[in-house]
Amino acid sequence: MPDTQNSLPRHIAIIMDGNGRWAAAHGLPRSAGHREGAQAVRRTLEAAREMGIAYLTLYAFSTENWSRPPEEIDTLMKLLDRTLDEYQKSAHQKDYRILVSGERERLSAGILAKIDALTRSTAQNKGLTVNLALNYGARQEITYAFNRLLKAGLKEATPSDIAKHLYQPEIPDPELIIRTSGEERLSNFLLWQAAYSEFYFTPVLWPDFTKEELQKAIDAYRMRKRRFGGI
């Protein structure tokens, strides 16, 4: 273990990028990349649990992803449906608490029912909190918060007011945000919460992400000096 500056991050957020490129590199359809990406999610949840991470947010499907070809969206929604069934079976065994952040519009009634059942049934679990950013956009989340404030009759808002009206106000801001596949941008992810996050970019494609890669990101984070605007 390196000589560290920071303790273990409580909250890690991951932009899971590279499923399509992984599939292309292996001469496979994009659907195969998404299936392998789902395996990487399972590995990462288990690794985070073993490491003692308290919160893990995964960028599962963005509001912009609806612009993808209909057949790919259909594949993703079917994979999501199966994944929710799997979490319903495994979350209690692993003591995961499952949350979902994002807009409900455009998601099917069947998926919404499974999301609601899963979040209710795991609400009292005390282990790793898994926050799935699904049909999520950070600008949409901030707009959601402002609309809630307006409906409450507030004429003027503080940063604290806004933070309290985001999708999951009880979750602390992520100390570490990881993006795979070599891209170096946020892509409308956690824009409010990322104000003082540390970023870690890796060329590893998401289906190849492992516990060892997660440890590399955490080690890099722990070596950084976080000043929060100070000296």
N, C-alpha and C positions, 0 to 999 in steps of 0.2 A: 504493500500500500504506500503511495507517495506521501511526502510530507505535505499535509493538506492545510488549506486556509479555511474551508467551509465544512460544515457538517453535512450529513446525508440530506439531500433535498426531500422535503415533505411531499412536494407535488411536482411531478414530471408530466409534461405534455408532449405528444409526439404527432408530427405530420407524417403519416405513413405513405411515402411516395415511392413509386417505381415498379408497381405490379405489372403494368403494361410493358415496360422496357425489359423487365425480367423475362416475361413470356416471349417477347420478340428475340431476345438473346438466346433463348432455348428452342426457337423454332416452333413455339406453341401458340395457341389462340390466347387472347387477352383474358378469357375466362379462367384459364389455367393459372395465370398470374394472380388473379384475385383469390382463387382457392389456396394457392401457396401463401398469399398474404394473410389469409385467415389463420393458417398454421402459425405464422409469425406472431399474430396477436396472441394466440394461446401460449406460446413460449414466453412472450413478454409479460403477460399477466402473471404467470407462475414465477418468473424471475423477479419481478417487482415485489411480489408477495414475499418471496424468500429473503429479499434484501431489506425488507422492512419499510418500503415506500408506503406512505399513507394514502396518496391520491395519484391516480394516473388518468389523464385525459387523452383520448385517442380521436384524431380527426378521421372519422369513418366515412362521411359523405357530406360534401359541401353543397350549398345552395347553387353553386355554379356547375356542379356535376350533372345537373339535369340537362345540360346542353350536349351531353355525350350521346352516341348512337342509341336508339331505343333498345336494341338487342343487348347492349352492354348494361344499360340501366336495369333491364329485366333480370340479367344474370346477377347483378349486385343486389337487387331486392330479394331474389330467391335465396341468395347466400345469407343475407341479413336475416331472413325469416328462419332459416335453419340454425343460424348462430344464436338467435334469441331463444329458440327451443333448447339448445345446448346449455346456454347460461342458466335457464330455469332449472336444469338438472344439476349443474355443477356449482352454481354460486353458493349454495348452502354448505356443500362439502368443503369448499375453499374459503368460506366466510366472506365472499365478496359482497359489497353493497354496490348495486348498479344504479346509476343515474343516466339520464339522456338529456342532452342539451340541443335545442334547435327548434325549428318551426314544424308544427304538426301538419300544415297544409301540404298536400301532394303525396303524403304517405298513405298507404292503403289502410282501410279500417281494420283488417286483420293484423297488420304490423303494429298499428297503434294499440290494439287490444293486448298484444303480447308485451309491448313496452310497458303499458300501465300495470299489467299483472306482475311483470318482473320487478319493476321499481317498488311496487307495494310489498311483494313477498320478501325482498331483500333489505327493506328499510331498516330493520333492527340489527342487521349483520354488523360486526365490529372490525372486520379485517380491512383489506384493501378496498378503497372506494374507486370504482371504475366509472368514469364519466365519458360516455360515448357522445361525441359531437356528431350528430346525425341530422342531415338537412340543415346544417349549421353555416352561418355566416356571421362574422364579428360585427359588421355594420348593421346587420339585421338585429343582432342582440342588443346593440346600443340603442337602436331605434325602439326596440321592444321596451327597454328600460325607460326611455323618455316618454313613451306612450302611457306606461303605467303611472309615471309621475304626474302627467297631465290629467289622467283620469282621477287621480287622488286629489286634484285641485291645487297642486304645488305651483307657485308662480316663479320660484327661483330655486335652483338645485345646486347642491354642493357635490364634489366628487364622491363623498360618502353616500349621499342620497342615491346617486346613479349606481354605485357599486351594490347597494342593497337591493336594487331592482333588476339586476341581471338574472340570467337563467338559474345559476346555482350560487347565490350569494354566500352560502355557508362554506364553500370551498376556497381555501386560500389561493392567492395568485401563484402561478407556477414559478418556482425558482429556476427551472431548467426546461427549455424547449428544444427538442431534437427534431431535425428534419433529415430524412434519408434521401438517397438517390442523387446527391450532389447539387440539388437546387438550393438557393439561398434567399428565400423570401418567405413571408408569412402567409400569403395567399388567403387573406381575410380570416385569419385564425386568431382568436383571443387578443384582438388589438387593444382592448382596454386592460386586460389582465397582464399583458406582456410588457408593461411599462418599464419594469426593472428586472425582467427575466434575463438569464444568461442563455445564449444560443449555442447550439452544437450542430454543425452540419457535417454529414458523412456521405461519401460516395456510395456506400453500401445500399443496394436496392432493398426495399422493404422485405420481400420474401426471404432474403438472406440475413435478415437482422436476427441476432442471437443474444443470449444472456451476456456473452463476452463483449459484444458491441455495446450493449446497455452499460456494462461496467466501464468501458472506455469513456463513454459520455459522462458518466458520474465522476470518474477520476479527473477528467478535464475540468468539469465544473468545480470540483473541490480544490483545485489548484488556483482558481481565480480569486482576485481580491475584489470584493463587492463594496463599492463606495456609496452608492445611493445618493449621488450628487455631492458627497463630501470629499475629503482629501484622503 
